[in-house]
Amino acid sequence: MNDEIVVFWFRRDLRLEDNAALSEALRSGRKVLPIYIFDENVPPFSSENNVKTLFINAQLQKINLEFEKLGAALSVAEGNAVDVFKEILKYYNVYAVYANREYEPNLIKRDQELSSFLTTQKILFNTSKDQVLFERDEIVKSDGLPYKIYTPYSKKWLERIQNMDLPFFECTLNTAKLVHNKFYFSSSESKMVFSSKVNKWPYDLSKKTIDNYTDTRNFPGIDGTSKLSNHLRYGTLSVRSCIREAMKSSDITFLKELIWRDFFTQVLWHFPFSVTQNFKEKYNGIVWRNNQSEFEKWCKGETGYPMVDAGMRELNSTGFMHNRVRMITASFLCKHLLIDWKWGEAYFAEKLLDYDMALNVGNWQWVAGTGCDSAPYFRVFNPSEQLKKFDKDFTYVKKWVPEFQEFTYTPMVEHTQARKRCLETFKQGLLNVT
Ligand SMILES: Cc1cc2nc3c(=O)[nH]c(=O)nc-3n(C[C@H](O)[C@H](O)[C@H](O)COP(=O)(O)OP(=O)(O)OC[C@H]3O[C@@H](n4cnc5c(N)ncnc54)[C@H](O)[C@@H]3O)c2cc1C
């Protein structure tokens, strides 16, 4: 075998700038083999044609073009990470593998398995912090325990950031630093779909949007938010660059949303059980109705509440939904229909392009009232009032529910009765546990 090389494994960091682990790999003094794996253990990802893989493929293609300019290439594999690395080791003398850290329990387990395998081969597995600004237990309470409440966490986060320079990880690529022959994995390349139709998903980090965010962020009918979530999910932008822009504004409302992202990510890392269980045990006694046909109506956007239906239809056709509408649709499912938040979480996970386990689980539990720092259970959004407040000209609902007529659209449940039923069920649920 030839000289020792290192592997850089792209995961949720699909970019060539300000990338912590890529920067380390490039400074390792050994040639770098860049790879991406469509990991069979990470549902719902596969190289098949769907909104997520089209987005990923477009970015992989962009990255590959940059490598090709330097006589190298991005190698793309599909399968189980350990098997993929076994294949690589047949052809390369690998000194180390570099990757940015993950925080989801299934990915932590996958990385532990890979790390054990690499150790048996005497190969280093170096991981870096890149996805968030503060990770794991970097921001904890004075007694060393993790924060479960956002406000004190965010205060400490803001204090810490005042005294630090946000790092920028230089990733200067050049021919001499890269392995030149592309590695062909058996099955993956033929399945790669490079579509010209892929939505490039423009984001908006302009000063105007950040400065006006407090006033515009709740109105789904206007372009008042950044549309950063897909880019942060796949790392096509570095979170540090977003935070730098957010910090230029005197209004920190937008920055605070980015802090929620760090907050939920550390919650998931500390409390992985929250993916499948109520964060607060006292809500385990709720008897959800879990009516399958009502769930299907919600999924299709046929509840008879225009704001709920518009949101679900936006999600089904684009893979995105505005945050205000995510709250309304999620509240409707858990509170009006009394369907377990896990059903809604799973549906969003399948459909959202920006699906992020930490944020999706955290927000669903927040809406359901079962989360670590959540809306009180007795806060039941009235979807009609929400419509009047946040889409009073019906700009948003008319776009997604063309058949909508203000007085002829019939709700599947009556709000006052559904609210009463919800409060009774939650109260009884709490009694069931105590
Ligand atoms: C039920 C529910 C499920 C959600 N699931 C996801 C998900 O899977 N992935 C995801 O990225 N966001 C999720 N969110 C949070 C939020 O709705 C989206 O981040 C936001 O709508 C994306 O649009 P934007 O980039 O224009 O956001 P902006 O309003 O411009 O916010 C900027 C960034 O701040 C972060 N952010 C904003 N709101 C939140 C929040 N409530 N919690 C944590 N971080 C936030 C996101 O990274 C976002 O891109 C969920 C919210 C709810 C209520």
The ligand as an SDF file (V2000), in Angstrom:
LIG
                    3D

 53 58  0  0  0  0  0  0  0  0999 V2000
  -43.3390   21.3550   16.1230 C   0  0  0  0  0  0  0  0  0  0  0  0
  -42.0640   21.9850   15.6150 C   0  0  0  0  0  0  0  0  0  0  0  0
  -41.1010   21.1930   14.9920 C   0  0  0  0  0  0  0  0  0  0  0  0
  -39.9040   21.7720   14.5350 C   0  0  0  0  0  0  0  0  0  0  0  0
  -38.9750   20.9670   13.9130 N   0  0  0  0  0  0  0  0  0  0  0  0
  -37.8220   21.5140   13.4610 C   0  0  0  0  0  0  0  0  0  0  0  0
  -36.8640   20.7170   12.7830 C   0  0  0  0  0  0  0  0  0  0  0  0
  -36.9960   19.4920   12.6420 O   0  0  0  0  0  0  0  0  0  0  0  0
  -35.7440   21.3340   12.3070 N   0  0  0  0  0  0  0  0  0  0  0  0
  -35.5420   22.6790   12.4550 C   0  0  0  0  0  0  0  0  0  0  0  0
  -34.5270   23.1920   11.9810 O   0  0  0  0  0  0  0  0  0  0  0  0
  -36.4300   23.4470   13.1230 N   0  0  0  0  0  0  0  0  0  0  0  0
  -37.5520   22.9130   13.6260 C   0  0  0  0  0  0  0  0  0  0  0  0
  -38.4590   23.7090   14.2610 N   0  0  0  0  0  0  0  0  0  0  0  0
  -38.0910   25.1040   14.5940 C   0  0  0  0  0  0  0  0  0  0  0  0
  -38.5070   26.1710   13.5750 C   0  0  0  0  0  0  0  0  0  0  0  0
  -39.8510   26.0250   13.2120 O   0  0  0  0  0  0  0  0  0  0  0  0
  -37.6550   26.1890   12.3180 C   0  0  0  0  0  0  0  0  0  0  0  0
  -36.2830   26.1890   12.6500 O   0  0  0  0  0  0  0  0  0  0  0  0
  -37.9240   27.4520   11.4860 C   0  0  0  0  0  0  0  0  0  0  0  0
  -39.2830   27.5350   11.1540 O   0  0  0  0  0  0  0  0  0  0  0  0
  -37.0970   27.4230   10.2210 C   0  0  0  0  0  0  0  0  0  0  0  0
  -37.3350   28.5740    9.4630 O   0  0  0  0  0  0  0  0  0  0  0  0
  -36.2340   29.7100    9.3740 P   0  0  0  0  0  0  0  0  0  0  0  0
  -34.9030   29.1160    9.0950 O   0  0  0  0  0  0  0  0  0  0  0  0
  -36.7590   30.7470    8.4260 O   0  0  0  0  0  0  0  0  0  0  0  0
  -36.2390   30.2310   10.8650 O   0  0  0  0  0  0  0  0  0  0  0  0
  -35.9110   31.6390   11.5630 P   0  0  0  0  0  0  0  0  0  0  0  0
  -37.1530   32.0590   12.2470 O   0  0  0  0  0  0  0  0  0  0  0  0
  -35.3160   32.5850   10.5700 O   0  0  0  0  0  0  0  0  0  0  0  0
  -34.8750   31.2310   12.6690 O   0  0  0  0  0  0  0  0  0  0  0  0
  -33.4720   31.1320   12.4020 C   0  0  0  0  0  0  0  0  0  0  0  0
  -32.9400   29.8130   12.8850 C   0  0  0  0  0  0  0  0  0  0  0  0
  -33.0750   29.7060   14.3010 O   0  0  0  0  0  0  0  0  0  0  0  0
  -33.3440   28.3490   14.6720 C   0  0  0  0  0  0  0  0  0  0  0  0
  -34.6810   28.2690   15.2690 N   0  0  0  0  0  0  0  0  0  0  0  0
  -35.7570   29.0260   14.9980 C   0  0  0  0  0  0  0  0  0  0  0  0
  -36.8180   28.6390   15.7590 N   0  0  0  0  0  0  0  0  0  0  0  0
  -36.3830   27.6250   16.5150 C   0  0  0  0  0  0  0  0  0  0  0  0
  -36.9970   26.7980   17.4920 C   0  0  0  0  0  0  0  0  0  0  0  0
  -38.2850   26.9340   17.8560 N   0  0  0  0  0  0  0  0  0  0  0  0
  -36.2530   25.8170   18.0820 N   0  0  0  0  0  0  0  0  0  0  0  0
  -34.9500   25.6600   17.7620 C   0  0  0  0  0  0  0  0  0  0  0  0
  -34.3110   26.4170   16.8390 N   0  0  0  0  0  0  0  0  0  0  0  0
  -35.0270   27.3820   16.2110 C   0  0  0  0  0  0  0  0  0  0  0  0
  -33.3440   27.5460   13.3700 C   0  0  0  0  0  0  0  0  0  0  0  0
  -32.0440   27.0090   13.1730 O   0  0  0  0  0  0  0  0  0  0  0  0
  -33.6660   28.6040   12.3240 C   0  0  0  0  0  0  0  0  0  0  0  0
  -33.2080   28.2850   11.0280 O   0  0  0  0  0  0  0  0  0  0  0  0
  -39.6740   23.1620   14.7350 C   0  0  0  0  0  0  0  0  0  0  0  0
  -40.6450   23.9480   15.3660 C   0  0  0  0  0  0  0  0  0  0  0  0
  -41.8200   23.3530   15.8000 C   0  0  0  0  0  0  0  0  0  0  0  0
  -42.8480   24.2330   16.4890 C   0  0  0  0  0  0  0  0  0  0  0  0
  1  2  1  0
  2  3  1  0
  2 52  2  0
  3  4  2  0
  4  5  1  0
  4 50  1  0
  5  6  2  0
  6  7  1  0
  6 13  1  0
  7  8  2  0
  7  9  1  0
  9 10  1  0
 10 11  2  0
 10 12  1  0
 12 13  2  0
 13 14  1  0
 14 15  1  0
 14 50  1  0
 15 16  1  0
 16 17  1  0
 16 18  1  0
 18 19  1  0
 18 20  1  0
 20 21  1  0
 20 22  1  0
 22 23  1  0
 23 24  1  0
 24 25  2  0
 24 26  1  0
 24 27  1  0
 27 28  1  0
 28 29  2  0
 28 30  1  0
 28 31  1  0
 31 32  1  0
 32 33  1  0
 33 34  1  0
 33 48  1  0
 34 35  1  0
 35 36  1  0
 35 46  1  0
 36 37  1  0
 36 45  1  0
 37 38  2  0
 38 39  1  0
 39 40  1  0
 39 45  2  0
 40 41  1  0
 40 42  2  0
 42 43  1  0
 43 44  2  0
 44 45  1  0
 46 47  1  0
 46 48  1  0
 48 49  1  0
 50 51  2  0
 51 52  1  0
 52 53  1  0
M  END
$$$$
